[in-house]
Amino acid sequence: MGLISAVFLLGVLIFIHELGHFLLAKYTGVLVERFSIGFGPVLFKWKRGETEYALSAIPLGGYVKMYGEQPDEEVDETKAHRAFNNKTVFQRFLIVFAGPFFNFVLAMIIYAAIFMHGTPRYLAEVGGVSEGSAAAKAGLLQGDMIISVDGRSVKYWEDMSGYVQGRAGQPVLLGIDRGGRLMELTITPQSVTDKNIFGEDVKVGRMGVIRGQKSETVRLAPHEAVVEGVTQTYNISVMMVTGVVKLFQKVVPADSVGGPIMIVQMAKESAETGLVAFFGFMALISINLGILNLLPIPVLDGGHILFLMVEAVTRRAVSIRVREIANMAGMALLMGLMFFAFYNDIMRFFK
């Protein structure tokens, strides 16, 4: 089940990625000779117009073959205007960037669909109060519903707790609904040291309350869901890029890097949880794939974009020899990263 889920997930993401390259190549007038998904034995192959389409047995790879794509490729004069390398730097940038961009767009669409379908959110109900805490001293009781913080209306626990965490040591005015009786209480969240998502020590505000169990399913209108989908994709992208930086800064441990085995395991777990969880995981991996491909490593889209930036500045294409050396170095680096991630997966499995 896990392997099938992972193959389906990665197959969809690779198809969307290559579709981005394909559509922008067509849009800019480049002759696309072949659009292929997968590797191994070819299952289906057909030609429509000037492009051959192919689907292979193992859908874990893909490519778009464009006319005049290789720097040393001979180009027929009658089709020179259709060659990839004869397009402007900006047009080639659009084609290369479209692959990762489509991965981000897919994530936005998935998240928007999830928000339209509905997501469970806990209400800002006090489920318990710790003895001697700031909440106990302020007079908060189990069952109290927090309806505002410093005059701002709140309904859900995450909104309330997020605000309070950023007010360590500062008085906060809480609006309370206690069984239909409205009141206000002033509380000063205690400053405590906690770990953020990257394992760093941070100071946060704590009231000393436990979340209640009341929740409701929130369904957004289409236009609201689109905005939230874009916001969610942006926030996760920033978090992932920050994570990569923290990895090089040795804040995030190197053994946290996961590879194919982790993806299979997480795909299995999300699929068993339900379709919403599975597609949420797909959106997460789609963002991951988009960011990975934008890294300035030769053989990746980010490496091609780097070459195009050099060409735009110097007005000269990067030489074939430099490209070959850079691509070999990039491939070696990628293989090393893949081996390292696979090694981490094995070690994690035995632990």
Secondary structure, 3 states (H helix, E strand, C coil): CHHHHHHHHHHHHHHHHHHHHHHHHHHCCCCEEEEEEEEEEEEEEEEECCEEEEEEEEEEEEEEEECCCCCCCCCCHHHHHHCHHHCCHHHHHHHHHHHHHHHHHHHHHHHHHHHHHCEEEEECEEEEECCCCHHHHHCCCCCCEEEEECCEECCEHHHHHHHHHCCCCCCEEEEEEECCEEEEEEECCEEEEEECCCCCEEEEEECCEEECCCEEEECCCHHHHHHHHHHHHHHHHHHHHHHHHHHHCCCCCHHHCCCHHHHHHHHHHHHHHCHHHHHHHHHHHHHHHHHHHHCCCCCCHHHHHHHHHHHHHHCCCCCHHHHHHHHHHHHHHHHHHHHHHHHHHHHHHHC
